[in-house]
């Protein structure tokens, strides 16, 4: 992780993580509270929030369009993670979207505590700019709206809302740990005779995506993106 002075935006400091760093941080955090399965299985992301951050996972209506919220204290500790009860309408798609939203908020809690630690620089910026973007400094919280929480946004690079890109990237890190995903699709892969490296043939990708979605309880698009990262298909472009 690199940390440097932000040139713009609501925070005095900007953080930069590689995708590998985010994946490893997520896996390490799951393992720390004994919620990293030994074999491919759905991650208990709701339980992870409660155990790792030692805080409640609250279902609460936060207003139109707000899907989730992470609240910090002035030392960077996570006080609460809140998600909208409207996310779950009983359908499998919405239940899985709820899991992705919780993972997104867990990403904020894991990656962004330093942004809410009390500091003269941040207090000065707060006075100059006030609350902006989706950051509420008065309550030390990030309010994540529908446009912020995206199961597909993790493929994009750093833009003005870099903190949201990072939290979206953590969805895959938490819900689809690399080692477990690779184990789960081993039956669909081919091994190179020369290098022994595994590849996922184009004709087996759809079946593999459905398989991963069921095992890890995620929406198929999330499985598709993760598999495209772990098993790139030369010359192919993902469509959403």
C-alpha angles and dihedrals in degrees: 000000000000122000124195143154112286117235093202142358133064099302129075089213130048122205127207124195129177116232089248090054092052091049092050094046090052093049092046091050092050091049092049091064095036095251098119105102120229089224133027109295141131114288115239092229095168091055090046092059092052096045103038098042094030089225137114125270103221129196107210139147106246098178138280115335097359111128102172147357137199118203123200135188124228092270093054097258118144110246098182144342115219128192131182115259088213090073092076113064095158097266122120092237093055094043089054091046087054090054090051091050092052089049090050091053090046086055090058090048093050100040106030113046092112091061091066100042112117112259136155091240094054093045090052091050090047091056092047099046108017119203112340142164104009095320121113106195095178090065096027094237143127115224110206117203131192091271091053100048108064130161088204102038096086091084093067124086131240114307133161091296095052092152089061093048089054094048090049090050088054090062089075092039093056104033099035111034108195098234093050094046091051090051092049095054098040089108090061099046135092123218122223112244090217105039103017090227117146126241132184112227117228092237091058099044098091092050091046091051092053091046093052092045091056097044096047097032096236132132114270093248090060090051091047093054094047092050091048088056096047097038108027115201108220113241094001126124123206117235122203 
